Amino acid sequence: MPVTDRAQWQLYSVEVKSGTEKMLAAIDLSESAGVVAGFSIHPDGKRFLTSFCKFPHDIWMLEGCDQAPKTWLDRLLRR
């Protein structure tokens, strides 16, 4: 499968004066990538640097745990 078919992020060039848009590349970041910030173009115009937050998620299912609510005193005395 080509990168463009599965990439959720795309890099565009926009000419401010005319408003013409051009897709430059599909960017295949992790699905857990969140906010992209700090975009900076290299002076040669061919490279860029950016950063993004990655939010890994876990789901935990526990069985056989004591679900009775305890007071702070019970927890303190480990009852």
PENORBEL-V910043 format. One record per pair of residues at least 6 apart in sequence whose ideal C-beta (glycine too) atoms are under 6 Angstrom apart, sorted by the first residue. I is the first residue (numbers start at 0). GAP is how many residues later the second one is. D is the distance in whole Angstrom. If there is no record, write none. Layout:
# PENORBEL-V910043
[[I & GAP & D] [I & GAP & D]]
This chain:
# PENORBEL-V910043
[[2 & 23 & 5] [2 & 25 & 5] [3 & 22 & 4] [6 & 19 & 4] [6 & 20 & 6] [6 & 21 & 5] [8 & 18 & 4] [8 & 20 & 5] [9 & 13 & 6] [9 & 16 & 5] [10 & 13 & 5] [10 & 14 & 5] [10 & 16 & 6] [11 & 9 & 5] [11 & 11 & 5] [12 & 9 & 5] [12 & 11 & 5] [13 & 7 & 5] [31 & 22 & 5] [31 & 23 & 5] [31 & 24 & 5] [32 & 19 & 5] [32 & 21 & 6] [33 & 19 & 4] [33 & 21 & 5] [34 & 18 & 5] [35 & 14 & 6] [35 & 16 & 5] [36 & 14 & 6] [37 & 12 & 6] [37 & 13 & 5] [38 & 11 & 5] [39 & 9 & 5] [40 & 7 & 5]]
